[in-house]
Amino acid sequence: MGVKMDRREFIEKLQRTLAGGLDSVQVAENVRYYQEYIESEIQKGNTEGAVLSQLGDPRLLAKSIIEANKHAGASYGSNQEYDEEVTEDVITEDKKFGRGYGRSIMLPGWLVMVIMTVLVVIVIGFVTSLISIFAPVIIVGLIVLLIVKIFQGSSK
């Protein structure tokens, strides 16, 4: 690291690079881990500069994390919509509250398809049962209307 950077810049670069290869939950977990690590090392008496120097280039660190996740099979692809606005939200939220309260769950595409298929089958079953319950009433009503129309037409 030729140019000295502060903790915020380090975390932002780490987060941006991680967002190119991990899902948003994994990005948030890794960012939180390194924020806590830096903070604990500073509380032990190390300077911020020394801790950041020990960690090295945040982009290289992020690439190593992404590579490790790919080899572990933990990466489901990148999250292209993870942008700088989220970076600021996570850092601001952590400063104010210590930790974020919101969690998002990333599901694999095949599981989403299974859930959607089950929901469609349930809805179709529900609609079919309603039709079968009300079909006799509707058919009788239509027959009565037809008979009334026939008698009205023949009486004129």
C-alpha positions, 0 to 999 in steps of 0.5 A: 500500500503505497498511499496511506488510507484510513479505516473507512477507505480500506473497508469501502475498497474491500466492500466494493471488490467483494461485491463483484464476486460474492452475494450481499450477505457474504459481503456484509459478513466479511466487511463486518468481520474486518471492521471488528478485527480492525477495531479490536486490534486498535483496542489492543494498542496497535495503531490504525496504520499498523493494522491496515498495513498488516492486512495489506491491499484491500482489493487483494484481500477481497480477491483472496476471499472470493477465490476461497469462497469459489473453491469452497462452493459458497459463491452463488455468483456476483451481486451486480446491484451492490453499490456504493450507497449500500457501502455507506449504509453499512458503515454508517449503521455500524457506527451508529448502532454497532451492528445492523439489524436487517438480514436478507436471505439469498436462495439458489435459483432452483429453490426459488423455482421449486417454491414458485411451482408449489405456490402456483399449484396451490393457487390452481388447486384453490381456484379449482376447488372454488369452481367445483363448489360454486359450479352447480349453483352457477349452472342452475342459475344459468338454466333458470335465466335461459328458461326465463329468456325463452318464456319472455321471448315466446310471450311477445 
